[in-house]
């Protein structure tokens, strides 16, 4: 029996600057700020594998994998990938998800 747990967590910070104060028509540089909100990504993968030796050269492997993913992206907040409100998103919209995968392998050795 073997188990594996992986956690990937990333936080990105994006800063920006202006060529001059005149680049902003309606706000001051202090009001405009100098960074976007943080981008956060998290993936969790849990995997279990059970290997059974049936006879010499023949083994059976059963496995189960669970994956959960979440994205916090300020640029996609409130976007919907549909036609509601007469707005169309011409790209994908990142969404949280969870998935389970079950499998069986038959291993033959010569």
C-alpha positions in Angstrom: 0.0 0.0 0.0 1.4 3.4 -1.0 0.0 6.9 -0.4 1.2 10.2 -1.8 0.1 13.7 -0.8 1.0 16.8 -2.8 0.1 20.4 -2.0 0.9 23.2 -4.4 0.2 26.7 -3.1 1.3 29.9 -5.0 0.7 33.5 -4.4 1.6 36.1 -7.0 1.9 39.8 -6.6 1.9 42.1 -9.6 3.1 45.7 -9.4 2.9 48.4 -11.9 4.2 51.9 -12.5 3.2 54.9 -14.6 5.4 56.7 -17.2 4.3 60.0 -15.6 1.6 61.5 -13.5 0.0 62.9 -16.7 -0.7 59.3 -17.8 -3.7 59.3 -15.5 -6.4 61.6 -16.6 -8.9 61.4 -13.7 -7.1 60.1 -10.6 -3.8 60.8 -8.9 -1.0 58.2 -8.7 -1.8 57.7 -5.0 -5.4 56.9 -5.8 -4.4 54.5 -8.6 -2.0 52.6 -6.4 0.9 50.5 -7.5 -0.2 46.9 -7.4 -3.0 44.5 -8.3 -4.6 42.3 -5.6 -2.8 39.0 -5.1 -3.4 36.0 -7.3 -3.7 32.7 -5.3 -3.7 29.2 -6.6 -3.9 25.9 -4.6 -3.9 22.3 -5.7 -4.2 19.3 -3.4 -3.6 15.8 -4.8 -4.0 12.7 -2.7 -3.2 9.3 -4.2 -3.6 5.8 -2.8 -2.2 2.7 -4.6 -2.5 -0.9 -3.6 -0.4 -3.5 -5.5 -1.4 -7.2 -5.2 1.0 -9.9 -6.5 -1.4 -12.5 -7.9 1.3 -14.9 -9.1 4.9 -14.8 -10.4 4.9 -12.1 -13.2 1.3 -11.0 -12.7 0.2 -8.2 -10.4 -2.9 -6.1 -10.0 -2.8 -2.5 -9.0 -5.8 -0.6 -7.7 -5.6 3.2 -7.2 -7.7 6.2 -6.2 -6.7 9.8 -6.8 -8.5 12.9 -5.4 -7.7 16.3 -6.6 -9.0 19.7 -5.4 -8.1 22.9 -7.0 -8.9 26.6 -6.2 -8.1 29.8 -7.9 -8.5 33.4 -6.6 -7.9 35.7 -9.5 -9.1 39.4 -9.1 -9.4 39.8 -12.9 -12.0 37.0 -13.1 -14.0 37.9 -10.0 -17.7 38.0 -11.0 -17.2 36.7 -14.6 -19.6 34.1 -15.9 -19.0 32.1 -19.0 -22.5 32.5 -20.3 -24.7 35.0 -22.1 -26.5 36.5 -19.1 -26.6 40.2 -19.1 -25.7 40.3 -22.8 -22.0 40.0 -21.9 -19.8 37.4 -23.5 -16.6 36.1 -22.1 -14.4 35.1 -25.0 -12.0 33.0 -22.9 -12.2 30.4 -20.1 -13.1 31.3 -16.6 -11.1 29.6 -13.9 -13.3 27.8 -11.4 -12.7 25.6 -8.3 -13.1 21.9 -8.8 -12.8 18.5 -7.1 -12.3 15.3 -9.0 -12.0 11.6 -8.1 -10.3 9.0 -10.3 -10.5 5.2 -9.7 -8.4 2.7 -11.7 -7.2 -0.8 -12.1 -4.0 -1.9 -13.8 -3.0 -5.4 -14.7 0.8 -5.9 -14.9 2.4 -8.7 -16.8 6.2 -9.4 -16.6 8.1 -11.8 -18.9 
